[in-house]
Amino acid sequence: MNPRVLEVKANDDYTLMLAFSNGETRLFDMRPYLHHGFFEELNDLAYFRAVRAVLGTVQWPHEQDVCPDTLYEGSCPCRRKTRGERPRAATSRTR
């Protein structure tokens, strides 16, 4: 079983900053889901920002939700932010 969501913050680019029960902070991109019937209402940014952490996952007021395993497995670990900087997904660099 993957870790569960403890906290969520909606970003203006339709990504979710997620704090998981294992201490990780990860970034999940909702943009690929926004044009599928159940999630179309999330295109309204004000509504998208109404997301809450509920029972280990995320949920919006009209009960749209995402499986917590999808959130964890489909998200990217975030690198630590420096002062005044918004956290970003970690990138791997190969040389």
C-alpha positions as CSV (number, residue, x, y, z in Angstrom):
1,M,0.0,0.0,0.0
2,N,1.3,3.4,-1.0
3,P,1.4,6.4,1.4
4,R,-1.7,8.5,1.8
5,V,-2.2,12.2,1.3
6,L,-2.2,14.3,4.5
7,E,-2.1,17.8,2.9
8,V,-2.8,19.2,-0.5
9,K,-2.2,22.6,-2.1
10,A,-3.6,23.5,-5.6
11,N,-1.3,25.5,-7.9
12,D,-2.4,27.8,-10.6
13,D,-0.9,25.5,-13.3
14,Y,-3.4,22.7,-12.4
15,T,-0.9,20.8,-10.4
16,L,-1.3,19.6,-6.8
17,M,1.4,19.8,-4.2
18,L,0.9,16.7,-2.0
19,A,2.3,15.9,1.4
20,F,2.2,12.1,2.0
21,S,2.1,10.1,5.2
22,N,5.7,8.9,4.6
23,G,7.0,12.4,4.8
24,E,7.4,13.0,1.1
25,T,6.2,16.0,-0.8
26,R,5.3,15.3,-4.4
27,L,3.8,17.1,-7.4
28,F,0.9,15.7,-9.3
29,D,-0.2,17.1,-12.7
30,M,-4.0,17.2,-13.1
31,R,-3.9,18.6,-16.6
32,P,-4.3,15.3,-18.4
33,Y,-7.5,14.6,-16.5
34,L,-9.2,18.0,-17.0
35,H,-11.0,17.1,-20.3
36,H,-12.6,13.9,-19.0
37,G,-16.3,14.2,-18.0
38,F,-16.0,13.7,-14.3
39,F,-13.1,16.2,-14.0
40,E,-14.2,18.9,-16.5
41,E,-15.5,21.1,-13.6
42,L,-11.9,21.4,-12.4
43,N,-11.1,23.6,-15.4
44,D,-12.6,26.4,-13.3
45,L,-9.4,27.5,-11.4
46,A,-11.4,28.8,-8.4
47,Y,-13.1,25.4,-8.1
48,F,-9.8,23.5,-8.7
49,R,-8.4,25.5,-5.7
50,A,-11.2,24.1,-3.5
51,V,-9.5,20.7,-3.2
52,R,-9.1,19.2,0.2
53,A,-7.3,16.2,1.7
54,V,-10.0,13.7,2.7
55,L,-9.4,10.1,4.0
56,G,-5.9,9.8,2.5
57,T,-6.7,11.2,-0.9
58,V,-7.9,14.5,-2.5
59,Q,-11.5,15.5,-3.0
60,W,-13.3,18.5,-4.5
61,P,-16.7,19.8,-3.3
62,H,-18.8,17.9,-5.8
63,E,-16.9,14.7,-4.8
64,Q,-14.5,14.4,-7.6
65,D,-11.5,12.5,-6.2
66,V,-8.4,10.6,-7.4
67,C,-7.2,7.2,-6.1
68,P,-4.4,7.8,-3.6
69,D,-2.2,5.2,-5.4
70,T,-2.6,7.1,-8.6
71,L,-1.6,10.3,-6.8
72,Y,1.5,8.7,-5.4
73,E,2.6,6.7,-8.4
74,G,1.8,9.4,-10.9
75,S,3.5,12.2,-9.0
76,C,7.1,13.5,-9.0
77,P,9.2,14.0,-5.9
78,C,9.8,17.7,-5.2
79,R,13.2,19.1,-4.5
80,R,13.5,21.3,-1.5
81,K,12.8,24.9,-2.0
82,T,15.1,27.7,-1.3
83,R,13.8,30.8,0.4
84,G,11.1,32.6,-1.6
85,E,11.0,29.9,-4.3
86,R,8.0,27.7,-5.1
87,P,8.8,23.9,-4.8
88,R,9.4,22.2,-8.1
89,A,9.4,18.7,-9.3
90,A,12.9,17.1,-8.9
91,T,14.6,16.5,-12.2
92,S,17.2,13.9,-12.9
93,R,20.3,14.9,-14.7
94,T,22.5,12.5,-16.6
95,R,25.9,13.3,-18.0
